[in-house]
Amino acid sequence: MTDKLINDKQPAEALYQQLKQDIRDNKLPIASPLKQQQLAADYGVSRIPIRDVLQRLKNEGWLTQSGKRGVMVHPLSATEAEDLYIMRMYLEPLMLSHAMPKLNHQILGRATDILEQLDQPKLSIAQYGDLNWQFHACLYHGAKRPTLFNNIANLHQLCSRYIGFHSVELNYKKTSQQEHYQLLDAIKAKQLGKAKGILKQHISEAGKILVAYLHKNLHF
């Protein structure tokens, strides 16, 4: 559980972001009902903002129903991971096709800077996940498709619960980074078909490796 208490006078957004971060970091109990009174005490707020934030997180897919009125953090699941990566595999190349005509030297320079940050050793799992999304988001923003972008952003957030497997157990960071550079090279060369193929393969292979690992190692 987080040591940082959320003051009632702070925006509800702060509580929302903290709870979501704690779900990503697997700091909340999994597959058991979350007790509003206990969460209120842990985060230093009343039950009303806790109730509202839990409902928001449930609506966004971070929590699932438990009993008639409760919610819980659902267990990590090979099926969920596969669904997330399948959706990403189709939506992100589509987004890239809208974005590529608008990617200028400034945007590509920013994307290169992010990749160089990803090359740094000893990044934490959270830092790696954030930079990975920053790279993809940098390429997609130019599409000016907010609905599609927001859905992709949510998929990345839901995938972040699994990012530790790729960066630790599966040692996939080096391969992922090589594919990032290949993608960026294709974009710079204005090779849309090649770039979309690299991106789709990048997401698909990462998903297949993760799902195979989860099928083998998850027992709940």
BALOBA-1460 file (C-alpha; in Angstrom, 3 decimals):
// residues 220
<rec num="1" residu="m" x="0.000" y="0.000" z="0.000"/>
<rec num="2" residu="t" x="1.212" y="3.496" z="-0.698"/>
<rec num="3" residu="d" x="2.736" y="5.482" z="2.143"/>
<rec num="4" residu="k" x="1.501" y="8.723" z="0.605"/>
<rec num="5" residu="l" x="-1.839" y="9.878" z="1.953"/>
<rec num="6" residu="i" x="-4.216" y="11.828" z="-0.265"/>
<rec num="7" residu="n" x="-5.741" y="14.921" z="1.354"/>
<rec num="8" residu="d" x="-9.496" y="15.425" z="0.930"/>
<rec num="9" residu="k" x="-8.820" y="18.951" z="-0.296"/>
<rec num="10" residu="q" x="-6.730" y="17.699" z="-3.193"/>
<rec num="11" residu="p" x="-8.485" y="17.031" z="-6.496"/>
<rec num="12" residu="a" x="-10.099" y="13.624" z="-6.856"/>
<rec num="13" residu="e" x="-7.728" y="13.159" z="-9.795"/>
<rec num="14" residu="a" x="-4.814" y="12.726" z="-7.375"/>
<rec num="15" residu="l" x="-6.582" y="9.873" z="-5.583"/>
<rec num="16" residu="y" x="-7.568" y="8.338" z="-8.908"/>
<rec num="17" residu="q" x="-3.992" y="8.434" z="-10.215"/>
<rec num="18" residu="q" x="-2.580" y="7.009" z="-6.971"/>
<rec num="19" residu="l" x="-5.028" y="4.115" z="-6.846"/>
<rec num="20" residu="k" x="-4.420" y="3.333" z="-10.501"/>
<rec num="21" residu="q" x="-0.658" y="3.378" z="-9.919"/>
<rec num="22" residu="d" x="-1.048" y="1.014" z="-6.967"/>
<rec num="23" residu="i" x="-3.109" y="-1.377" z="-9.113"/>
<rec num="24" residu="r" x="-0.377" y="-1.276" z="-11.786"/>
<rec num="25" residu="d" x="2.258" y="-1.983" z="-9.146"/>
<rec num="26" residu="n" x="0.170" y="-4.847" z="-7.691"/>
<rec num="27" residu="k" x="0.039" y="-3.125" z="-4.286"/>
<rec num="28" residu="l" x="-3.679" y="-3.760" z="-3.803"/>
<rec num="29" residu="p" x="-5.061" y="-7.203" z="-2.945"/>
<rec num="30" residu="i" x="-5.982" y="-9.257" z="-5.995"/>
<rec num="31" residu="a" x="-9.241" y="-11.205" z="-6.386"/>
<rec num="32" residu="s" x="-10.676" y="-10.099" z="-3.045"/>
<rec num="33" residu="p" x="-13.228" y="-7.327" z="-2.385"/>
<rec num="34" residu="l" x="-11.749" y="-3.878" z="-1.771"/>
<rec num="35" residu="k" x="-13.134" y="-2.417" z="1.434"/>
<rec num="36" residu="q" x="-13.956" y="1.266" z="1.106"/>
<rec num="37" residu="q" x="-13.485" y="1.947" z="4.815"/>
<rec num="38" residu="q" x="-10.007" y="0.407" z="4.817"/>
<rec num="39" residu="l" x="-8.993" y="2.247" z="1.636"/>
<rec num="40" residu="a" x="-10.247" y="5.528" z="3.093"/>
<rec num="41" residu="a" x="-8.031" y="4.991" z="6.129"/>
<rec num="42" residu="d" x="-5.034" y="3.934" z="4.021"/>
<rec num="43" residu="y" x="-5.255" y="6.932" z="1.691"/>
<rec num="44" residu="g" x="-6.326" y="9.467" z="4.306"/>
<rec num="45" residu="v" x="-9.660" y="10.434" z="2.745"/>
<rec num="46" residu="s" x="-13.354" y="9.949" z="3.416"/>
<rec num="47" residu="r" x="-15.334" y="7.114" z="1.870"/>
<rec num="48" residu="i" x="-17.101" y="9.357" z="-0.670"/>
<rec num="49" residu="p" x="-14.068" y="10.059" z="-2.896"/>
<rec num="50" residu="i" x="-12.996" y="6.418" z="-2.518"/>
<rec num="51" residu="r" x="-16.425" y="5.271" z="-3.697"/>
<rec num="52" residu="d" x="-16.373" y="7.627" z="-6.684"/>
<rec num="53" residu="v" x="-12.840" y="6.692" z="-7.740"/>
<rec num="54" residu="l" x="-13.525" y="2.959" z="-7.436"/>
<rec num="55" residu="q" x="-16.540" y="3.379" z="-9.720"/>
<rec num="56" residu="r" x="-14.426" y="5.297" z="-12.242"/>
<rec num="57" residu="l" x="-11.732" y="2.624" z="-12.193"/>
<rec num="58" residu="k" x="-14.367" y="-0.072" z="-12.652"/>
<rec num="59" residu="n" x="-15.827" y="1.770" z="-15.654"/>
<rec num="60" residu="e" x="-12.354" y="1.941" z="-17.221"/>
<rec num="61" residu="g" x="-11.632" y="-1.776" z="-16.734"/>
<rec num="62" residu="w" x="-9.147" y="-1.517" z="-13.886"/>
<rec num="63" residu="l" x="-11.552" y="-3.178" z="-11.433"/>
<rec num="64" residu="t" x="-14.260" y="-5.769" z="-11.771"/>
<rec num="65" residu="q" x="-17.480" y="-6.569" z="-9.929"/>
<rec num="66" residu="s" x="-17.258" y="-8.519" z="-6.669"/>
<rec num="67" residu="g" x="-20.592" y="-9.563" z="-5.194"/>
<rec num="68" residu="k" x="-23.598" y="-7.257" z="-5.452"/>
<rec num="69" residu="r" x="-21.923" y="-3.960" z="-4.588"/>
<rec num="70" residu="g" x="-18.210" y="-4.577" z="-4.239"/>
<rec num="71" residu="v" x="-15.280" y="-4.357" z="-6.620"/>
<rec num="72" residu="m" x="-11.925" y="-6.076" z="-6.788"/>
<rec num="73" residu="v" x="-8.675" y="-6.063" z="-8.733"/>
<rec num="74" residu="h" x="-9.058" y="-8.956" z="-11.130"/>
<rec num="75" residu="p" x="-6.171" y="-11.443" z="-11.358"/>
<rec num="76" residu="l" x="-3.577" y="-11.188" z="-14.080"/>
<rec num="77" residu="s" x="-4.818" y="-13.280" z="-16.962"/>
<rec num="78" residu="a" x="-3.320" y="-14.734" z="-20.120"/>
<rec num="79" residu="t" x="-6.659" y="-14.204" z="-21.857"/>
<rec num="80" residu="e" x="-6.827" y="-10.549" z="-20.849"/>
<rec num="81" residu="a" x="-3.235" y="-9.979" z="-21.960"/>
<rec num="82" residu="e" x="-3.952" y="-11.634" z="-25.313"/>
<rec num="83" residu="d" x="-7.059" y="-9.483" z="-25.853"/>
<rec num="84" residu="l" x="-5.146" y="-6.297" z="-25.019"/>
<rec num="85" residu="y" x="-2.345" y="-7.084" z="-27.440"/>
<rec num="86" residu="i" x="-4.762" y="-8.125" z="-30.203"/>
<rec num="87" residu="m" x="-6.560" y="-4.784" z="-29.928"/>
<rec num="88" residu="r" x="-3.279" y="-2.900" z="-29.915"/>
<rec num="89" residu="m" x="-2.031" y="-4.883" z="-32.907"/>
<rec num="90" residu="y" x="-4.899" y="-3.625" z="-35.072"/>
<rec num="91" residu="l" x="-5.496" y="-0.146" z="-33.670"/>
<rec num="92" residu="e" x="-1.933" y="1.156" z="-33.485"/>
<rec num="93" residu="p" x="-0.925" y="0.565" z="-37.131"/>
<rec num="94" residu="l" x="-4.209" y="2.256" z="-38.078"/>
<rec num="95" residu="m" x="-3.306" y="5.218" z="-35.890"/>
<rec num="96" residu="l" x="0.181" y="5.327" z="-37.374"/>
<rec num="97" residu="s" x="-1.255" y="5.512" z="-40.900"/>
<rec num="98" residu="h" x="-3.174" y="8.649" z="-39.877"/>
<rec num="99" residu="a" x="-0.185" y="10.141" z="-38.068"/>
<rec num="100" residu="m" x="2.692" y="9.538" z="-40.498"/>
<rec num="101" residu="p" x="1.890" y="12.336" z="-42.989"/>
<rec num="102" residu="k" x="2.063" y="14.802" z="-40.085"/>
<rec num="103" residu="l" x="5.278" y="13.569" z="-38.441"/>
<rec num="104" residu="n" x="7.853" y="16.339" z="-38.824"/>
<rec num="105" residu="h" x="11.524" y="16.591" z="-37.842"/>
<rec num="106" residu="q" x="10.638" y="18.023" z="-34.440"/>
<rec num="107" residu="i" x="8.374" y="15.088" z="-33.536"/>
<rec num="108" residu="l" x="10.837" y="12.510" z="-34.843"/>
<rec num="109" residu="g" x="13.615" y="14.217" z="-32.910"/>
<rec num="110" residu="r" x="11.554" y="13.965" z="-29.735"/>
<rec num="111" residu="a" x="10.882" y="10.282" z="-30.439"/>
<rec num="112" residu="t" x="14.631" y="9.705" z="-30.877"/>
<rec num="113" residu="d" x="15.322" y="11.427" z="-27.566"/>
<rec num="114" residu="i" x="12.835" y="9.125" z="-25.822"/>
<rec num="115" residu="l" x="14.491" y="6.042" z="-27.336"/>
<rec num="116" residu="e" x="17.859" y="7.256" z="-26.052"/>
<rec num="117" residu="q" x="16.350" y="7.548" z="-22.584"/>
<rec num="118" residu="l" x="15.064" y="3.983" z="-22.930"/>
<rec num="119" residu="d" x="18.637" y="2.896" z="-23.641"/>
<rec num="120" residu="q" x="19.707" y="3.993" z="-20.166"/>
<rec num="121" residu="p" x="20.662" y="1.115" z="-17.863"/>
<rec num="122" residu="k" x="18.913" y="0.379" z="-14.587"/>
<rec num="123" residu="l" x="15.564" y="1.906" z="-15.464"/>
<rec num="124" residu="s" x="12.834" y="0.853" z="-13.063"/>
<rec num="125" residu="i" x="9.870" y="-1.064" z="-14.435"/>
<rec num="126" residu="a" x="7.689" y="2.020" z="-13.995"/>
<rec num="127" residu="q" x="10.220" y="4.261" z="-15.761"/>
<rec num="128" residu="y" x="10.532" y="1.801" z="-18.642"/>
<rec num="129" residu="g" x="6.759" y="1.544" z="-19.013"/>
<rec num="130" residu="d" x="6.288" y="5.313" z="-18.962"/>
<rec num="131" residu="l" x="9.032" y="5.943" z="-21.538"/>
<rec num="132" residu="n" x="7.738" y="3.145" z="-23.761"/>
<rec num="133" residu="w" x="4.297" y="4.788" z="-23.842"/>
<rec num="134" residu="q" x="5.839" y="8.238" z="-24.368"/>
<rec num="135" residu="f" x="7.573" y="6.921" z="-27.493"/>
<rec num="136" residu="h" x="4.395" y="5.476" z="-28.985"/>
<rec num="137" residu="a" x="2.285" y="8.467" z="-27.929"/>
<rec num="138" residu="c" x="4.789" y="10.850" z="-29.502"/>
<rec num="139" residu="l" x="4.212" y="9.172" z="-32.864"/>
<rec num="140" residu="y" x="0.424" y="8.979" z="-32.534"/>
<rec num="141" residu="h" x="-0.414" y="12.499" z="-31.284"/>
<rec num="142" residu="g" x="-0.008" y="14.002" z="-34.728"/>
<rec num="143" residu="a" x="-2.927" y="11.984" z="-36.096"/>
<rec num="144" residu="k" x="-5.369" y="14.347" z="-34.362"/>
<rec num="145" residu="r" x="-7.703" y="11.428" z="-33.638"/>
<rec num="146" residu="p" x="-8.494" y="11.944" z="-29.929"/>
<rec num="147" residu="t" x="-11.036" y="9.138" z="-29.581"/>
<rec num="148" residu="l" x="-8.737" y="6.565" z="-31.142"/>
<rec num="149" residu="f" x="-5.755" y="7.941" z="-29.239"/>
<rec num="150" residu="n" x="-7.546" y="7.767" z="-25.878"/>
<rec num="151" residu="n" x="-8.563" y="4.158" z="-26.482"/>
<rec num="152" residu="i" x="-4.989" y="3.219" z="-27.358"/>
<rec num="153" residu="a" x="-3.715" y="5.079" z="-24.301"/>
<rec num="154" residu="n" x="-6.101" y="3.088" z="-22.100"/>
<rec num="155" residu="l" x="-4.921" y="-0.189" z="-23.650"/>
<rec num="156" residu="h" x="-1.326" y="0.768" z="-22.858"/>
<rec num="157" residu="q" x="-2.289" y="1.563" z="-19.280"/>
<rec num="158" residu="l" x="-4.014" y="-1.789" z="-18.866"/>
<rec num="159" residu="c" x="-0.963" y="-3.494" z="-20.404"/>
<rec num="160" residu="s" x="1.222" y="-1.776" z="-17.818"/>
<rec num="161" residu="r" x="0.168" y="-4.376" z="-15.224"/>
<rec num="162" residu="y" x="2.109" y="-6.874" z="-17.327"/>
<rec num="163" residu="i" x="5.137" y="-4.737" z="-18.205"/>
<rec num="164" residu="g" x="7.207" y="-6.255" z="-15.402"/>
<rec num="165" residu="f" x="7.098" y="-9.673" z="-17.059"/>
<rec num="166" residu="h" x="8.584" y="-8.296" z="-20.277"/>
<rec num="167" residu="s" x="11.287" y="-6.284" z="-18.584"/>
<rec num="168" residu="v" x="12.288" y="-8.807" z="-15.896"/>
<rec num="169" residu="e" x="11.218" y="-12.433" z="-16.386"/>
<rec num="170" residu="l" x="11.233" y="-12.370" z="-20.200"/>
<rec num="171" residu="n" x="14.242" y="-10.063" z="-20.664"/>
<rec num="172" residu="y" x="12.513" y="-8.588" z="-23.717"/>
<rec num="173" residu="k" x="13.690" y="-4.983" z="-23.403"/>
<rec num="174" residu="k" x="16.634" y="-5.313" z="-25.811"/>
<rec num="175" residu="t" x="14.491" y="-6.846" z="-28.565"/>
<rec num="176" residu="s" x="11.749" y="-4.280" z="-28.032"/>
<rec num="177" residu="q" x="14.216" y="-1.430" z="-28.282"/>
<rec num="178" residu="q" x="15.724" y="-2.782" z="-31.520"/>
<rec num="179" residu="e" x="12.228" y="-2.881" z="-33.010"/>
<rec num="180" residu="h" x="11.593" y="0.698" z="-31.856"/>
<rec num="181" residu="y" x="14.631" y="1.886" z="-33.815"/>
<rec num="182" residu="q" x="13.582" y="-0.123" z="-36.883"/>
<rec num="183" residu="l" x="10.147" y="1.472" z="-36.696"/>
<rec num="184" residu="l" x="11.594" y="4.945" z="-36.413"/>
<rec num="185" residu="d" x="13.935" y="4.350" z="-39.369"/>
<rec num="186" residu="a" x="11.009" y="3.252" z="-41.552"/>
<rec num="187" residu="i" x="9.023" y="6.317" z="-40.538"/>
<rec num="188" residu="k" x="11.938" y="8.628" z="-41.327"/>
<rec num="189" residu="a" x="12.219" y="6.963" z="-44.750"/>
<rec num="190" residu="k" x="8.473" y="7.604" z="-45.258"/>
<rec num="191" residu="q" x="7.857" y="3.874" z="-45.792"/>
<rec num="192" residu="l" x="4.327" y="3.604" z="-44.414"/>
<rec num="193" residu="g" x="3.744" y="-0.048" z="-45.311"/>
<rec num="194" residu="k" x="7.028" y="-1.140" z="-43.784"/>
<rec num="195" residu="a" x="6.466" y="0.956" z="-40.666"/>
<rec num="196" residu="k" x="2.990" y="-0.493" z="-40.122"/>
<rec num="197" residu="g" x="4.349" y="-4.019" z="-40.613"/>
<rec num="198" residu="i" x="7.132" y="-3.462" z="-38.084"/>
<rec num="199" residu="l" x="4.694" y="-1.997" z="-35.563"/>
<rec num="200" residu="k" x="2.203" y="-4.834" z="-35.954"/>
<rec num="201" residu="q" x="4.957" y="-7.436" z="-35.614"/>
<rec num="202" residu="h" x="6.416" y="-5.560" z="-32.624"/>
<rec num="203" residu="i" x="3.122" y="-5.732" z="-30.745"/>
<rec num="204" residu="s" x="2.177" y="-9.235" z="-31.912"/>
<rec num="205" residu="e" x="5.434" y="-10.951" z="-30.935"/>
<rec num="206" residu="a" x="5.552" y="-9.255" z="-27.539"/>
<rec num="207" residu="g" x="1.994" y="-10.397" z="-26.924"/>
<rec num="208" residu="k" x="2.637" y="-14.003" z="-27.997"/>
<rec num="209" residu="i" x="5.689" y="-14.325" z="-25.750"/>
<rec num="210" residu="l" x="3.854" y="-12.819" z="-22.790"/>
<rec num="211" residu="v" x="0.746" y="-14.971" z="-23.224"/>
<rec num="212" residu="a" x="2.819" y="-18.155" z="-23.476"/>
<rec num="213" residu="y" x="4.644" y="-17.202" z="-20.269"/>
<rec num="214" residu="l" x="1.404" y="-16.445" z="-18.423"/>
<rec num="215" residu="h" x="-0.217" y="-19.718" z="-19.505"/>
<rec num="216" residu="k" x="2.795" y="-21.570" z="-18.109"/>
<rec num="217" residu="n" x="3.258" y="-19.659" z="-14.866"/>
<rec num="218" residu="l" x="-0.080" y="-18.288" z="-13.647"/>
<rec num="219" residu="h" x="-2.003" y="-20.674" z="-11.447"/>
<rec num="220" residu="f" x="-5.030" y="-18.615" z="-10.449"/>
